[in-house]
Structures are given as C-alpha cells and as structure tokens.
Amino acid sequence: MPNLGFGEILLIVFVALLLFGPKKLPELGKAAGRTLREFKNATKGIMDDEDEKQVKKPE
C-alpha cells in the first residue's frame, strides 16, 4: 500500500469537508474512534483467549 503524503491527506480532508460539512465531521470522527476501540478490544480478547488455551493445554 503506498504511503500517503501531506498533499494526499489534505485532499482527502478537503473532499470530506465538502461531502459531510464541518458540523458532521466531528461526529463521524467520534464514531470511527469508537469502532476502532471496540475492534481493538475484541481482537485483544481473542488473543488473550488463545494464550489461555495454549497455557492450559496438557502435554
């Protein structure tokens, strides 16, 4: 995946402002942050479960 430079990020922000408007963007950012946080917690829980299974497995 190519790296995004400053110009590309600026263009994405500009287009987002045009599409959603300045009032809607903070709400979208909060929703995206909550979604990422929930995903992170869920994947961490899965990894913890896998670690517990490996420790408890009798040899």
Backbone as numpy.savetxt, mean C-alpha at the origin, in Angstrom:
# Nx Ny Nz CAx CAy CAz Cx Cy Cz
10.48 -3.06 -13.54 9.63 -1.89 -13.54 10.52 -0.66 -13.54
10.29 0.28 -14.44 11.15 1.45 -14.52 10.96 2.38 -13.32
12.03 3.07 -12.98 11.97 4.03 -11.88 11.21 5.27 -12.32
10.47 5.86 -11.39 9.74 7.09 -11.68 10.60 8.27 -11.24
10.78 9.21 -12.14 11.52 10.41 -11.81 10.58 11.49 -11.29
11.17 12.63 -10.97 10.40 13.73 -10.42 9.35 14.21 -11.42
9.69 14.29 -12.68 8.76 14.75 -13.71 7.55 13.85 -13.84
7.78 12.54 -13.81 6.68 11.59 -13.94 5.74 11.66 -12.73
6.32 11.77 -11.54 5.49 11.87 -10.34 4.68 13.16 -10.36
5.29 14.24 -10.78 4.59 15.52 -10.88 3.43 15.43 -11.87
3.64 14.76 -12.97 2.58 14.58 -13.97 1.42 13.75 -13.41
1.74 12.69 -12.67 0.70 11.85 -12.07 -0.11 12.65 -11.07
0.55 13.45 -10.23 -0.15 14.27 -9.25 -1.04 15.29 -9.95
-0.56 15.90 -11.01 -1.33 16.89 -11.76 -2.59 16.26 -12.36
-2.44 15.09 -12.95 -3.59 14.40 -13.55 -4.59 14.00 -12.46
-4.09 13.54 -11.32 -4.98 13.17 -10.21 -5.75 14.39 -9.73
-5.09 15.54 -9.64 -5.79 16.77 -9.25 -6.89 17.13 -10.24
-6.60 16.97 -11.52 -7.60 17.28 -12.53 -8.79 16.32 -12.45
-8.52 15.05 -12.22 -9.59 14.05 -12.21 -10.45 14.13 -10.95
-9.82 14.24 -9.80 -10.55 14.11 -8.54 -10.78 15.43 -7.82
-10.00 16.43 -8.11 -10.15 17.71 -7.44 -9.41 17.74 -6.10
-9.10 18.93 -5.62 -8.30 19.04 -4.40 -9.03 18.60 -3.13
-10.35 18.60 -3.13 -11.09 18.20 -1.93 -11.14 16.68 -1.77
-11.11 15.96 -2.86 -11.27 14.51 -2.82 -9.93 13.79 -2.60
-8.80 14.39 -2.97 -7.52 13.71 -2.88 -7.13 13.29 -1.45
-7.31 14.13 -0.42 -6.96 13.66 0.93 -7.77 12.43 1.36
-9.03 12.37 0.98 -9.85 11.21 1.30 -9.32 9.96 0.60
-8.93 10.11 -0.66 -8.39 8.98 -1.40 -7.07 8.52 -0.79
-6.24 9.46 -0.36 -4.97 9.12 0.28 -5.18 8.37 1.58
-6.13 8.80 2.38 -6.43 8.12 3.65 -6.92 6.70 3.39
-7.79 6.55 2.40 -8.32 5.23 2.08 -7.20 4.31 1.58
-6.30 4.83 0.76 -5.18 4.02 0.27 -4.27 3.63 1.42
-4.01 4.54 2.34 -3.17 4.24 3.49 -3.78 3.17 4.37
-5.09 3.26 4.61 -5.77 2.23 5.42 -5.69 0.87 4.74
-5.89 0.87 3.42 -5.84 -0.39 2.68 -4.46 -1.02 2.76
-3.42 -0.22 2.57 -2.06 -0.75 2.65 -1.73 -1.24 4.06
-2.19 -0.53 5.08 -1.95 -0.94 6.46 -2.63 -2.27 6.75
-3.87 -2.45 6.31 -4.57 -3.71 6.51 -3.88 -4.85 5.77
-3.42 -4.60 4.56 -2.72 -5.61 3.79 -1.43 -6.01 4.49
-0.70 -5.04 5.00 0.56 -5.30 5.70 0.30 -6.15 6.94
-0.73 -5.79 7.71 -1.05 -6.56 8.91 -1.48 -7.98 8.57
-2.23 -8.14 7.50 -2.68 -9.48 7.10 -1.51 -10.34 6.66
-0.60 -9.78 5.87 0.55 -10.57 5.42 1.48 -10.89 6.59
1.59 -9.97 7.54 2.41 -10.23 8.72 1.80 -11.38 9.52
0.48 -11.39 9.65 -0.19 -12.47 10.36 0.02 -13.81 9.69
-0.01 -13.84 8.39 0.21 -15.09 7.64 1.63 -15.58 7.86
2.59 -14.66 7.80 3.99 -15.04 8.01 4.21 -15.54 9.43
3.57 -14.92 10.42 3.69 -15.37 11.81 3.11 -16.77 11.96
1.98 -17.04 11.31 1.37 -18.36 11.36 2.29 -19.42 10.77
2.94 -19.09 9.66 3.87 -20.02 9.02 5.06 -20.29 9.94
5.56 -19.28 10.60 6.70 -19.46 11.51 6.31 -20.37 12.67
5.09 -20.20 13.21 4.62 -21.03 14.32 4.48 -22.49 13.87
4.01 -22.72 12.65 3.85 -24.08 12.16 5.22 -24.76 12.03
6.24 -24.02 11.60 7.57 -24.60 11.44 8.18 -24.92 12.79
7.93 -24.09 13.80 8.50 -24.32 15.12 7.82 -25.51 15.79
6.51 -25.66 15.64 5.74 -26.71 16.30 5.85 -28.07 15.59
6.35 -28.11 14.37 6.40 -29.35 13.60 7.41 -30.32 14.24
6.95 -31.49 14.65 7.88 -32.48 15.26 8.77 -33.11 14.21
10.01 -33.37 14.60 10.93 -34.00 13.66 11.26 -35.40 14.07
